[in-house]
Amino acid sequence: MDKHILFVCVFFIVNVFQAQSRTFTEEDCPVCVLTIDKFSKSLEGELKPKNIEEQFRKYCLSTKIDKEKRLCYYLGGLEDSATGILSEMSKPLSWSMPALKICERLKKMDAQICDIKYDKEIDWKTVNLKKMKVKDLKKILDNWGEICDGCLEKTDYIKRVEELKPSYVKEEL
């Protein structure tokens, strides 16, 4: 009986250490890492946290990407944000901490930050627009910053996506 308890304890401790030793990667928090990295590159010598926060709010207002907007909401970069943990992002940025480490810290404060994932890219060579939902067709147009005036049926949306596809989709050789 004692050997079984000892075995279970050792097994538990080994699993705890393995879980803690797992390194945090960009795949764990892609939107946060890429957004903060892109934002940090746009900073021009801004080293004061308050200035960084102000610049981040401007960045959040200008971004068109839904996932980045959601990250801005969680961090407090939008006016309608429910929380405000911008200082937890701006202080480490002022110290030139890498985006990966900043996001690792932010995840400990609010796990939702790392729940945001980018949508999968559409393979334009094999996609069948007729099999897509209208919601997805609308999302494609929205991501392109386009609208479909007068579109009432699915075929109208398909036609509009096909019209605009050469402007937004680059064909590889």
Backbone hydrogen bonds, N-H to C=O, Kabsch-Sander energy under -0.5 kcal/mol:
donor,donor_aa,acceptor,acceptor_aa,energy
5,I,1,M,-1.8
6,L,2,D,-2.3
7,F,3,K,-2.5
8,V,4,H,-2.4
9,C,5,I,-2.3
10,V,6,L,-2.5
11,F,7,F,-2.5
12,F,8,V,-2.5
13,I,9,C,-2.4
14,V,10,V,-2.5
15,N,11,F,-2.1
16,V,12,F,-2.1
17,F,13,I,-2.3
18,Q,14,V,-2.1
19,A,15,N,-2.2
20,Q,16,V,-2.0
21,S,17,F,-1.8
22,R,18,Q,-0.8
28,D,25,T,-1.2
29,C,25,T,-0.6
29,C,26,E,-0.9
31,V,116,I,-0.9
33,V,29,C,-2.3
34,L,30,P,-2.4
35,T,31,V,-2.4
36,I,32,C,-2.7
37,D,33,V,-2.2
38,K,34,L,-2.5
39,F,35,T,-2.7
40,S,36,I,-2.8
41,K,37,D,-1.7
42,S,38,K,-0.9
42,S,39,F,-0.7
43,L,39,F,-0.7
43,L,40,S,-0.6
45,G,43,L,-0.8
47,L,45,G,-0.8
52,I,48,K,-2.3
53,E,49,P,-2.5
54,E,50,K,-2.1
55,Q,51,N,-2.5
56,F,52,I,-2.4
57,R,53,E,-2.2
58,K,54,E,-1.8
59,Y,55,Q,-2.4
60,C,56,F,-2.7
61,L,57,R,-1.8
62,S,58,K,-1.6
63,T,59,Y,-1.6
69,K,65,I,-2.2
70,R,66,D,-2.2
71,L,67,K,-1.9
72,C,68,E,-2.6
73,Y,69,K,-2.2
74,Y,70,R,-2.3
75,L,71,L,-2.3
76,G,72,C,-1.7
77,G,72,C,-3.1
78,L,72,C,-0.6
81,S,78,L,-1.5
83,T,73,Y,-0.6
85,I,75,L,-1.6
88,E,85,I,-1.0
89,M,86,L,-1.5
90,S,86,L,-3.0
91,K,87,S,-2.1
93,L,89,M,-1.5
94,S,90,S,-2.1
95,W,91,K,-1.0
96,S,93,L,-1.6
97,M,92,P,-2.7
102,I,98,P,-2.0
103,C,99,A,-2.6
104,E,100,L,-1.8
105,R,101,K,-2.0
106,L,102,I,-2.6
107,K,103,C,-2.3
108,K,104,E,-1.0
109,M,105,R,-0.9
109,M,106,L,-0.5
110,D,106,L,-2.7
113,I,110,D,-1.6
114,C,111,A,-1.0
115,D,112,Q,-1.0
116,I,112,Q,-0.7
116,I,113,I,-0.5
124,W,122,I,-1.2
126,T,123,D,-1.1
127,V,123,D,-1.7
129,L,127,V,-0.7
131,K,128,N,-1.5
132,M,129,L,-1.0
137,L,133,K,-2.0
138,K,134,V,-2.7
139,K,135,K,-1.9
140,I,136,D,-2.0
141,L,137,L,-2.0
142,D,138,K,-2.6
143,N,139,K,-2.6
144,W,140,I,-1.5
145,G,142,D,-1.1
146,E,141,L,-3.0
151,C,148,C,-1.6
152,L,150,G,-0.6
156,D,153,E,-0.7
157,Y,153,E,-1.4
158,I,154,K,-2.4
159,K,155,T,-2.3
160,R,156,D,-2.1
161,V,157,Y,-2.5
162,E,158,I,-2.5
163,E,159,K,-2.0
164,L,160,R,-2.1
165,K,161,V,-1.8
167,S,164,L,-1.3
168,Y,164,L,-1.2
168,Y,165,K,-0.6
169,V,165,K,-2.9
170,K,168,Y,-0.6
171,E,169,V,-0.6
